Amino acid sequence: MLYLLLPDEIPNPAWASTANYQPNGYAALTELNAMDYQLFQPWDVGEREYEVRRLKLTLPFYSAYLVTEQNNQNVKFDVQKVVPASTAEFIFQKTVGLGAIHINNDGGVTGLTESPEEFFHRAESGENPKYEDYGSPHSFKFMSYGIKRLAIPEPEIKEFFGYSFSGQAINQLIFNNLSRESGYLAERISGDEYSLVTNRENKTRWAITREHLMLSKPILEEYKKENWRTISDEFNVVDDFRVQMLNNPAIKHNDKLQAIHNCTKQFFEKKFRPIREEGQNGVKNFYENKMKYGLEAIANHTVETIEADLLKMWREGSKSLCQLTGIVSTLIDHLTEEKDNVDKLRASYSSNIKDAERKMAILQGEWEELGILSKSLFKNKPDSIANEYTQNVRLKFESMTWDYGCLFSKELITEILSRLITVKANIDKANE
């Protein structure tokens, strides 16, 4: 016969420091119940000499008295002293007081007529109905002091566990703050969202790098099919212009550098990314068309890609709703800062253009001073001047292209920000 002290309703935190204290007590009762039904057969870990086997007990226990720290009037007792003493007194009265006597039918009292084992079996097992008569999933051997039996609040137990698991799931989805002692807490967790947002791989996947925002690299799938090259790669053509103009005998010596400039200017105005009909290409036309027809589609694609990544993080459990809010907020701040930096970039490109034009003028003068007849006297001097002139031509028109890209990126960031603010509002609403 078992006398089991149930877990305290409010345990002492000095030794019940985790949330497992009461669930473990419930698990122990569940195993005892399963043992009585022959559904649970634990390993006999006490066996040392032979092969360890499972315990197959036809009668695991006669009865199990559940002892609590409080009585029917909700009066609590000292678990260390009063509860053990009252349990011992109950055992004494039940065993010595009743098991040592036998009452005859006529009321006479005689001495002990049966062994303690027989008495316990008759006294305890006889009180239990047959399980097959009721179809109950619970053992009838759980009792308490007195004559009452225990009613197991199965719906409440299921509701409690359902609520607990639901609460943990909700806490994970919203906060994702895992504590080893208490599971998922309903508390925000701090993280380095800035590192995630500014990670080069993430920015590339979300198409929010500077090269993407300025359309140096394509974003939409239809743009990728047009075989764009980056802005820097597009202007590799300037080196080809240098070779062609310097080797063209029809062009006078003094006009060769200017010819390199003119070819690059024509490329900038008419031939940059020739994806449309002739006369409709060039840097200005490219960015004006994208501003007019592609801005909204690019912004939608960018935000949809970001949303898909955030949803994946949430579904996988790596990020909570609160963390997603932090990521979107940081992303908004980062893009706002990027937008504010556009004016500084434009000033830098404007300075590059002026410096390139100044150096080109100086190099043109040096080139004219060489003259056709004196070039052989200076050996590598002409090539050096032509190379430096070409580099400055490239710097000028490449900077002018980036300047158009700055204007486009400023409008694109504005569109992306307006959509991200909506995304954040939706996440915040789900958090409420």
Salt bridges, closest charged atoms under 4 A:
ASP36 OD1 - LYS141 NZ 2.94
GLU114 OE2 - ARG122 NH2 2.70
GLU124 OE2 - LYS94 NZ 2.90
GLU154 OE1 - HIS138 NE2 3.08
GLU154 OE2 - LYS158 NZ 3.43
GLU211 OE1 - LYS217 NZ 3.29
GLU221 OE2 - LYS224 NZ 3.49
GLU234 OE1 - ARG229 NH2 3.67
GLU234 OE2 - ARG273 NE 3.48
ASP239 OD2 - ARG394 NH1 3.90
ASP309 OD2 - ARG205 NE 2.57
GLU338 OE2 - ARG210 NE 2.85
ASP343 OD1 - LYS410 NZ 3.03
GLU357 OE2 - LYS396 NZ 3.29
GLU398 OE1 - ARG394 NE 3.19
ASP403 OD1 - ARG346 NE 2.77
GLU415 OE1 - ARG419 NH1 2.84
ASP428 OD2 - LYS424 NZ 2.79
